Amino acid sequence: MLKRLCNFFFVACVMFASPASASPLHVAVRTNDLSSALRLLQNPFGLSLREVRDKAGRTPLLLATEMNKVDFARALIEAGANVNATDAKQDSPYLLAGAEGRLEILKMSLANGADLASTNRYGGTALIPAAERGHVEVVRMLIEAGVKIDHINRLGWTALLEAIQLSNGGTAHQEIVRLLIAADADVNLPDNEGITPLQHAVRRGYTPIATMLRAAGAR
């Protein structure tokens, strides 16, 4: 009974101190108060806050992902937080972890029900922005998880196209192109203007990438 009263008092204090736009769990994440987050998740009221949204539509887990707070993300996921819950921008913890290169949170998301077919506001899977931004290990992990390699977003781009036309052609993107080719990406799938990956690579002077594409049968 005393423990229940203490938990109630603790939750009430956190709620009173929290801004109206956020739950106590959001506040704990933002203020880096892991002990409060863990205490909240140990009682039914705290568990009920897992999917509460802030003004931006973010759940506590999405906020933890955005801020790259791995311990908070782990606690929330272990407590059953939804890794596919989207905010106002159509980001989810899973999608954002892929796009931002949050490798540890991505691993946890994939192990806890990540929807590999889910898409961001551009209609792209987690693989596409990861390829664009040069997150080699994220790309490797998503390929191994089974994300569709040749998915086309609303801009008409695949992961392979974005790894070329939106990159600097450096070593990270060269490795990503190699990984995508090894995963049987369609090296001749063009963008909406009919420009192929090889044509983009040649136009940008990305010789190592062009060489890999030609070896894979690109035209």
N, C-alpha and C positions, 0 to 999 in steps of 0.2 A: 504493500500500500504506500509506504514511504517513497519507494522507488518511483511509483507511478506519479505521485505528487511532485517529486523532484523533476521528472521528465516534463510534466505539464508546466511547471514553473519555468523551466528552461525554454521550452517552445514558446511560451507566452512572451518571455523577455525578448527572444529573437524576433518574433513577429512585431512586437512593439517598436523595436529598433530598426525594422526593415522598411525601406521605401515602398510605397503602395504599388509601384510598378514591378516589383520583384518579390519572389518568395524568399523565405529564410535560406533555402538551399542556394539560390542565386547569390544572395549576400555572402554566404560562406565561401562560395567559389571565388567571387570577386575580391574578397578581403583575405583570401588565402588561409581561411580558418578551417583546416581539415578536421580538427577535433570536433568542431560544432557540426560539420557535415556528417561525420560518422555517428554522432549522438542522435542527430535528426533521423538518420536512416535506420536507427535501431528501434523506432517506435512507429505505430501505425500512422500517426499524423504526418511524420516526416516522410514516410514511404509514399503517402498520397500526394506529395509535392513533386515527385519525380518528373511528371509531365506538365507541370504548370509552366506557362509561358510568361516571359517578360514583355515589355513594350515592343520589342523587335521580333517577338514570336519565338524566342529561343527558349528551349528547355535548359535546366541546369547542366545537363550533359553537353548540349551544344555549346553553351558558354564555356564550359571546361575545355572543350575541344578547341574552340576559337583561341583561348588563352594558353593552350598547350599545357594544361595542368593534368598530367598523367595520373597522379594518385587520386585526384577527385574523379576523373573519368572512370578509373578502375572501381572505385567505391560505388559509383552510381550504376555502372553496368552490372556489377555483382549484385546490386540491389534490384535489378530488373529494368533499368531505364532503357527506353526504346532508342536503338542506334539509328533508326530510320525516320525519327520524328523531325519534320521540316519546319523551318521558320518562315518569315515573310518573304525572304529572298529565295526560298526553295532549297536552302542548304539543310543537310542533315548531319549529325555527327560523323556518319560514315563518309558521305560525300565530301565534307569539309576536311576530314582527316586525309583523304586521298589528294585533294587539291592542294592542301597546304603542306603536305609531306609529314604529317604527324604519324610517324610509322608505328609507334607503340599503341596509340589509340586506334589506328587502322587495324592492327592485329586483333585487338580486343573486339572491335566491331565485326570483323569477319568471323570471329569465333562465336559471336552472339547474335546471329540472324541478319547480318547486313544484306540488304536487297541489291544484288549485283546489277539488276536491270534498272534501278532507280536513276533518275536523271536530274541535273541541275536546271537553273533557269534558262540556260542556253540549249537545253535538250541533250546535254552530254553526260555520259557515264563518268564515274570517278577516274577512269583511265585517261580520258582526254585531257583534262587540265594537268594531271600528273605528268603526262608526256610533254606537254607544252612547257611546263615549269622546270623540267629537268630532274624530277624526283626518281632517280634510277631504281632504288630499292622498292619504292612504292609501285612503280610500273611492274617490276618483277613479281611482287606479291600479288598484284591484281591479276596479272596474266595467269599465275599459278592458281588463283582462286576461281578462275573461269569467266572473268568479265569478257563480254563480246569484243573481239579485237577490231572488227570493222564497223562498229556502230558509227552512224553519221549524225552529228548534231544539227541544230536548226540553221547553222551557218554553212552547212554543207561540208564540214570537215571531220575527218577521222583522227584517231590518235596519231597515226603515222603522218598525216598532213600537218597537224599542229606541231609535231616534233620537228618539222622541217621549216615550215613557213613562218612560225612564230618563235623561232629559236635563234641562237647565235651560231649554230652549227658546231659547237664545241664538243669536248669529249663526252660530257654527260648525255647530250642529245644524240651523239653518234652511238653510244651504248644503248640508248633507248630504241633507236632505229634498228639496231642489231637484234635486240630482244623482240621487237614487234615482227621483224622479218622471220625470226626463228619460230615465232608463234603462228606463222602462216598468214600474216596480214596481207591483204590484197595490195600489191605494190603498184598496181595500175589503176586503182580506184581514184578518179579525179575529183576535184572540188566542183562547186556549182558553176564555175566558169570553164570547166573542161580541162583544167590544168592538172597534170599528174604530179605525184610526188617527185619523180625524177626531174621533170621540168622545173619545179620549184627549187630543187637542190642545185641544178645547173645554173639557173638564173641568179642564185645567191652565192655561187662560187663555193658551195660546200662539197668539195671534191671527195673526201672520204665517204660521205653519205651517198653521193652519186655512184661511187664505185660499188658500194654494198648493194644499192638498188639494182644496178645493171647486172650484177652477179646473180641476183634473185629473179631476173627476167623482166625488170622494169623497162618501159619504153618511154 
